[in-house]
Amino acid sequence: MTWSDIEFLQKGWIKKTAIILANLMTLGNVSLAILSIVFIFLQVNNYILWFAKILAICGVLDFTDGKLARIGGSKKLAVDVDTIVDAIAFGILPAMFLAYEVSSIHIAVGVITGLVYLLAVWYRLYRFVKRDPLYTLYFTGLPSPFAALVLSCLVVFHETPAWEFIVATLVISGFMISKTPFPSFKGVPSKFDLFWIVSTTIIILCFIFFPFSIMVYPAYFLAAYMVIYLIFSPEYALKLEEKRKSKNS
């Protein structure tokens, strides 16, 4: 089932409202990403924790504006514009952060680390635009917003050494450019999908709104959810595809 199959959502005012909200969220997404880049350059107080919070907010906005864009029927926003914003929020921003943090070892190592992450994100997004249909049941490779959430959790755990950022970059980049399937949750969610989406959103919101002193606690829960997603969701994605094929045959 897709959003166009729900009769109530086909009303004109709902579709227009959804498009306006989606545009505002997309604008907010890229604005926050630029703000976080400024924080990194200026090294504002607790800029590392601000980076983690802003990445998490961008992840929520990215998921929500995609849903609203599809409800509004805007394929252009849902694919092209959203992909450009993702390239900034989940590509350039994390890459600059990684380059800055890892440069404590050597500036060349920092630059290479940031470039590896950035190229992996951009390749992942290029492949999405070129290959993934609009309502595909699964992504090919780890979604870049999920990869950004991994970094968000990692920086919250105090005194993360530079070499851990390097290892995390290699692992995350490998998952992004891989052909491993991951559920997209693009269509109208099933009961299981809805439970997963709502529970994950609650944890991320706690991560965002908890003060710096205790935001590490929701980070542990978020990290556990991400491990579950990495381990079990590829098999779930394949089952969804098999179910779709059997229904169409």
VMD Tcl script that draws the C-alpha trace (Angstrom):
set ca {
  {0.00 0.00 0.00}
  {1.16 3.54 -0.78}
  {-0.04 6.91 0.51}
  {-2.05 7.43 -2.68}
  {-4.21 4.44 -1.72}
  {-5.52 6.26 1.37}
  {-8.56 8.22 0.19}
  {-8.59 10.76 3.04}
  {-5.06 11.93 2.20}
  {-6.04 12.77 -1.38}
  {-7.91 15.92 -0.34}
  {-6.41 19.04 -1.89}
  {-5.79 20.95 1.33}
  {-4.04 17.98 2.93}
  {-1.72 17.52 -0.04}
  {-0.88 21.23 -0.18}
  {-0.26 21.38 3.57}
  {1.97 18.32 3.37}
  {4.06 19.90 0.61}
  {4.46 23.18 2.53}
  {5.52 21.35 5.71}
  {7.90 19.13 3.74}
  {9.55 22.18 2.19}
  {9.89 23.87 5.57}
  {11.47 20.75 7.08}
  {13.87 20.40 4.17}
  {14.87 24.05 4.59}
  {15.27 23.52 8.33}
  {17.40 20.45 7.69}
  {19.97 22.22 5.53}
  {19.90 25.32 7.79}
  {20.75 23.25 10.87}
  {23.53 21.47 8.98}
  {25.11 24.82 8.05}
  {24.71 26.01 11.64}
  {26.53 22.93 12.92}
  {29.37 23.50 10.43}
  {29.72 27.03 11.84}
  {29.78 25.59 15.38}
  {32.66 23.30 14.38}
  {34.66 26.17 12.87}
  {34.07 28.45 15.86}
  {34.51 25.62 18.39}
  {31.59 26.87 20.44}
  {31.18 25.45 23.91}
  {30.12 21.77 23.75}
  {30.22 21.88 19.93}
  {30.70 18.09 19.83}
  {27.42 17.51 21.67}
  {25.68 20.15 19.55}
  {26.93 18.27 16.49}
  {25.37 15.05 17.82}
  {22.04 16.72 18.60}
  {21.83 18.53 15.27}
  {22.60 15.35 13.32}
  {19.79 13.59 15.20}
  {17.38 16.45 14.46}
  {18.36 16.35 10.79}
  {17.62 12.62 10.78}
  {14.11 13.17 12.15}
  {13.44 16.00 9.69}
  {14.72 13.93 6.78}
  {12.44 11.01 7.60}
  {9.43 13.26 8.19}
  {9.80 15.49 5.12}
  {10.08 12.40 2.93}
  {6.80 11.07 4.27}
  {5.07 14.43 3.84}
  {6.43 14.85 0.31}
  {5.03 11.48 -0.69}
  {1.66 12.30 0.88}
  {1.69 15.55 -1.10}
  {2.65 13.70 -4.26}
  {5.85 15.64 -4.93}
  {8.34 13.24 -6.51}
  {10.75 16.08 -7.24}
  {11.05 17.05 -3.60}
  {11.04 13.47 -2.38}
  {13.99 12.46 -4.56}
  {16.03 15.27 -6.10}
  {15.85 18.13 -3.57}
  {15.92 15.83 -0.56}
  {19.00 14.08 -1.94}
  {20.85 17.39 -2.31}
  {20.05 18.29 1.30}
  {21.15 14.83 2.47}
  {24.47 15.35 0.70}
  {25.04 18.40 2.90}
  {23.49 17.32 6.22}
  {24.68 13.70 6.19}
  {27.71 14.05 3.93}
  {29.55 17.36 4.20}
  {28.71 18.03 7.86}
  {29.87 14.64 9.27}
  {32.89 14.63 6.93}
  {34.04 18.02 8.20}
  {33.57 16.93 11.79}
  {35.55 13.72 11.23}
  {38.31 15.59 9.41}
  {38.62 18.05 12.29}
  {38.59 15.44 15.05}
  {40.94 12.95 13.37}
  {43.40 15.69 12.40}
  {44.63 15.45 16.00}
  {46.64 12.45 14.75}
  {47.78 14.18 11.56}
  {46.10 16.65 9.26}
  {46.47 14.32 6.27}
  {44.81 11.46 8.18}
  {41.95 13.78 9.11}
  {41.43 14.92 5.52}
  {41.50 11.35 4.20}
  {39.04 10.18 6.87}
  {36.62 12.97 6.02}
  {36.95 12.30 2.28}
  {36.32 8.57 2.70}
  {33.10 9.25 4.59}
  {31.98 11.98 2.18}
  {32.60 9.90 -0.94}
  {30.77 6.93 0.58}
  {27.72 9.10 1.33}
  {27.73 10.70 -2.11}
  {28.10 7.34 -3.84}
  {25.26 5.96 -1.71}
  {23.01 8.90 -2.67}
  {24.00 8.66 -6.35}
  {23.07 5.01 -6.38}
  {19.76 5.80 -4.67}
  {18.79 8.39 -7.28}
  {19.84 6.19 -10.19}
  {18.60 2.78 -9.10}
  {16.07 2.85 -6.28}
  {12.44 3.34 -7.36}
  {10.44 5.90 -5.39}
  {8.55 3.37 -3.29}
  {11.13 0.58 -3.06}
  {10.67 -1.63 -0.03}
  {14.35 -1.50 0.83}
  {17.49 0.57 0.32}
  {20.62 -0.84 -1.24}
  {23.29 -0.03 1.31}
  {23.01 1.64 4.70}
  {20.99 4.90 4.55}
  {23.16 7.97 5.18}
  {20.88 9.37 7.96}
  {21.35 6.09 9.86}
  {25.12 6.36 9.40}
  {24.96 9.88 10.83}
  {23.10 8.60 13.89}
  {25.94 6.14 14.50}
  {28.33 9.09 14.65}
  {25.92 10.97 16.93}
  {26.03 8.15 19.46}
  {29.78 7.72 19.14}
  {30.60 11.36 19.96}
  {28.35 11.36 23.02}
  {30.36 8.57 24.64}
  {32.96 10.68 26.39}
  {36.60 10.88 25.33}
  {36.20 9.01 22.06}
  {39.76 8.68 20.67}
  {40.55 9.63 17.08}
  {41.34 6.06 16.04}
  {37.77 5.01 16.93}
  {36.46 7.64 14.54}
  {38.69 6.17 11.83}
  {37.44 2.63 12.48}
  {33.82 3.81 12.62}
  {34.27 5.69 9.34}
  {35.59 2.59 7.57}
  {32.82 0.36 8.93}
  {30.00 2.81 8.24}
  {31.31 3.66 4.79}
  {31.56 -0.04 3.97}
  {27.91 -0.56 4.92}
  {26.82 2.47 2.87}
  {28.51 1.38 -0.36}
  {27.59 -2.28 0.11}
  {24.64 -3.95 -1.61}
  {23.14 -5.05 1.70}
  {19.36 -4.41 1.76}
  {17.89 -2.27 4.52}
  {14.15 -1.56 4.99}
  {13.10 1.88 3.71}
  {9.79 2.25 5.63}
  {8.63 4.47 2.74}
  {5.12 3.17 2.25}
  {2.23 3.13 4.69}
  {3.73 1.36 7.73}
  {2.49 -1.99 8.96}
  {1.87 -2.51 12.68}
  {5.42 -3.83 13.14}
  {6.90 -0.96 11.13}
  {4.84 1.55 13.10}
  {6.09 0.13 16.41}
  {9.68 0.33 15.20}
  {9.27 3.89 13.85}
  {7.47 5.23 16.95}
  {9.82 3.62 19.48}
  {12.91 4.76 17.59}
  {11.51 8.28 17.27}
  {10.84 8.47 21.01}
  {14.43 7.46 21.78}
  {15.83 9.97 19.27}
  {13.64 12.75 20.72}
  {14.96 11.94 24.20}
  {18.48 12.09 22.74}
  {17.70 15.51 21.25}
  {15.91 17.14 24.20}
  {17.78 15.66 27.16}
  {20.42 18.06 28.56}
  {24.06 17.42 27.73}
  {24.74 15.91 31.15}
  {22.36 12.94 30.66}
  {21.98 12.58 26.88}
  {24.37 9.63 27.02}
  {21.56 7.46 28.47}
  {19.23 7.60 25.45}
  {22.39 7.23 23.35}
  {22.87 3.73 24.79}
  {19.30 2.76 23.83}
  {19.73 4.31 20.40}
  {22.97 2.42 19.89}
  {21.23 -0.84 20.83}
  {18.46 -0.13 18.31}
  {21.02 0.54 15.61}
  {22.79 -2.75 16.30}
  {19.45 -4.56 15.99}
  {18.77 -2.72 12.73}
  {22.17 -3.65 11.30}
  {21.86 -7.32 12.23}
  {18.23 -8.17 11.57}
  {16.84 -5.65 9.08}
  {18.56 -7.08 5.95}
  {16.69 -10.35 6.41}
  {13.46 -8.43 7.06}
  {13.98 -6.40 3.87}
  {14.38 -9.58 1.82}
  {11.20 -11.02 3.31}
  {9.31 -7.86 2.34}
  {10.58 -8.20 -1.22}
  {9.61 -11.88 -1.38}
  {6.16 -11.03 -0.07}
  {5.76 -8.33 -2.74}
  {6.84 -10.68 -5.52}
  {4.49 -13.45 -4.37}
  {1.61 -10.98 -4.21}
  {2.30 -9.73 -7.75}
  {2.74 -13.21 -9.23}
}
mol new
graphics top color blue
foreach p $ca { graphics top sphere $p radius 0.5 }
foreach p [lrange $ca 0 end-1] q [lrange $ca 1 end] { graphics top cylinder $p $q radius 0.2 }
display resetview
